[in-house]
Amino acid sequence: MLDSKILNKLSNIKILIVEDNEMTAFSIKQSLSLYCKRVDIAKNGIEGYEKFEVDKPDVVIADINMPEMNGLEMVKLMHDISPHLIVIIMTSYDSSENILGSINQRVYSYLRKPIQIEELQTQILMATKDIYNSKVLLLKGFIYEKNNKSLRDEENKIINFTKTEKKLFDLLISNINNVVSFSTIENYVWENKSMSSEALRMCIKKIRAKTYNNIIINVQGCGYCINSLD
């Protein structure tokens, strides 16, 4: 088992296990549930695809040989919708056909059963490192995605800001855990226009109303900041 400090990097990751062997599925879920945001299990390819459509996992761990629909067929359907979905294939049948099929479906990793839990955890960490580095974790389950500059709540819904609210929030997020001065806020958000203290307070009030009360912290006499959960 890897160190818990390393595994905590998975705290924002949702995983779907698609495996018809209940003991294997339970063992994998047990090794990940303490560290991941969410871990779900599906018993076959059809159920796996249905859960994928609803839950939008970051990583799918799938067996190949399953009833109803095999793992590679399921992965093809998933990649048709989400081409960059991370998939880890596991199988007891290390055949050329399975290996070639996995390559064709652009799977991230191919593991032989019985699964070594530490190896699986390492593969997930390596596969999701960009997801971890591209997101800022905030309180109340809120997540800021750096790649598309969007804020999502605990239900994965995007928070819609006005142009001014977004510029202020993006400025504070880009200086996470650091105080941004009033003059910097005025120059960046209001550009060449004069910023009144009342206008700034009202903008912050609206952001808090759409998120939570202490998402933006007032540092008396200095400016404002947003602190990350880490």
Sequence and secondary structure as in RCSB ss.txt:
>XXXX:A:sequence
MLDSKILNKLSNIKILIVEDNEMTAFSIKQSLSLYCKRVDIAKNGIEGYEKFEVDKPDVVIADINMPEMNGLEMV
KLMHDISPHLIVIIMTSYDSSENILGSINQRVYSYLRKPIQIEELQTQILMATKDIYNSKVLLLKGFIYEKNNKS
LRDEENKIINFTKTEKKLFDLLISNINNVVSFSTIENYVWENKSMSSEALRMCIKKIRAKTYNNIIINVQGCGYC
INSLD
>XXXX:A:secstr
   HHHHGGGTT EEEEE S HHHHHHHHHHHTTTSSEEEEESSHHHHHHHHHHH  SEEEEESS SSS HHHHH
HHHHHH TT EEEEEES   HHHHHHHHHTT SEEEESS  HHHHHHHHHHHTHHHHHTEEE GGG EEETTTTE
EE TT  B    HHHHHHHHHHHHTTTS EEHHHHHHHHSTTS   HHHHHHHHHHHHHHS TTSSEEETTTEEE
     
